[in-house]
Amino acid sequence: MSILSMIHLGALVVVALLVLCSLLLSRPDRPLPRYAPVLVFFLAFLVRILLTCHFPGHENDFFCFGTWANLLYQDGLGAFYTHDILVDYPPASLYFLWPVGALSSLFNIDFFSRTYRILLRLPAILFDLGAGAVFYQEARHLSWKDSHALIIAASYLFSPCVLINSSVWGQVDSLLVLPLLLMCLSLMRGKMPQAYLAYGIGVLLKPQMVMFTPVLLVGILDHVFLKDFSARKFFYNLACGLGVIAGMALLCMPYHLDLVIKQFTTTLGSYPFGSVNAFNFWHLVGRNFVNQYRYFFFLSSKNWGLLVILGVVFCVFLMALLMRDNDKKYPILAAFIIVTMFTFAARMHERYLFSGLACVLLSYLCRPSRKLLVYYGALSVVHFYNVACVLAFRDNTALAVTRTVSIATIACALFLYYILLHDYCGPLSSLWSGRRGDAAQDESRKAS
């Protein structure tokens, strides 16, 4: 069987698992043994360990993470950002690598051994399980039946899209997903200090957390200014926010704060290309690994991307206004941000859509609908194809499937906009429903 055929098979598995979950969710709830959640999470952990042992992962990423782990232990945290090597990860994620370097040195663990590979991937695996636990607990909190809550968690934990990231590729995008979910849940409950903390931790784990800043700003607007505003509440939230910033600075101190700030700004400006293996609009028009300053019509890819970012921020606040009475709007706003950015902004990597899957699934928990479940499935298939093709083929631009997936990515973005307009955006969704109702009445009159 060819590699591409295996990728097609993996995509079919994605669809089959989601269809199975949908069928199970449509059945009446059945009492579960008390050990059922423990068993599901243990199996999820075991599957990840087995995949880690079998797949060496992305060679470059493995060497980067392994080298960083050894340098952190051998030379200390303070010297890490002074090395003349590629380092594009912030301090908090590096704290997980220091123990790997320490254990491998103390117990003389071979760099290319399966044990070393497991140690490297263990943080991402644990964050995967943490995200699954969040889905399970939140489903129960939202009055889902226990069996259905466990099905939702399992649909995430055993999704090939999630497994390929942490356990096959060896990446750490789950380090972003967990704080993002916790930030959205905190905003849904109006717990602003916890939201600030989750956001701060997310930024120190993965710089891409910055893309979700508008969601936090909407939460601040909702819970600090629009809901029972008072000077006491304002200064309390200001103190909490400053406290989180101080805590972030404190965590960066061992690495030297000036070097951390320099590294962070360098990372945000890195990979100056139209697309970085993201099968999106820019990949479709031939801008994969093409300089972002190259013009597309009358603007460069970079400037088109900046316009997309401004449009995203404007639309987030507009939708937040239309959904002002919806306290569960934050996950779908986060999904809108990452899906739009991934599809139309420049400098997107193939894995950036990963956090969007979790946001859509959390949105489905908060507001179950068949459209959202179908959308979650479509986005999962698109993301799986993108990541699997990049992992399997170094030069993926010649693959015919990349154009198809790029078109499908754009279609997924448009489908999300339809869902937002139809189901979420207050007056617009009412207007849409009203027009459909008028059309139905006209058809009824004609029939009579």
Secondary structure as UniProt FT lines:
FT   HELIX           3..25
FT   TURN            34..35
FT   HELIX           36..54
FT   HELIX           59..75
FT   HELIX           77..82
FT   HELIX           91..95
FT   TURN            96..97
FT   HELIX           98..106
FT   TURN            107..108
FT   TURN            111..112
FT   HELIX           114..141
FT   TURN            142..143
FT   HELIX           146..157
FT   HELIX           160..163
FT   HELIX           164..169
FT   HELIX           174..188
FT   TURN            189..190
FT   HELIX           192..205
FT   HELIX           207..212
FT   HELIX           213..220
FT   HELIX           221..226
FT   HELIX           231..252
FT   HELIX           253..255
FT   HELIX           257..268
FT   STRAND          275..277
FT   HELIX           281..284
FT   TURN            285..286
FT   TURN            292..293
FT   STRAND          295..296
FT   TURN            297..298
FT   STRAND          299..300
FT   HELIX           301..322
FT   TURN            323..325
FT   TURN            327..328
FT   HELIX           330..344
FT   STRAND          348..349
FT   TURN            350..353
FT   HELIX           354..366
FT   HELIX           370..392
FT   TURN            397..398
FT   HELIX           400..419
FT   HELIX           420..424
FT   HELIX           426..447
//
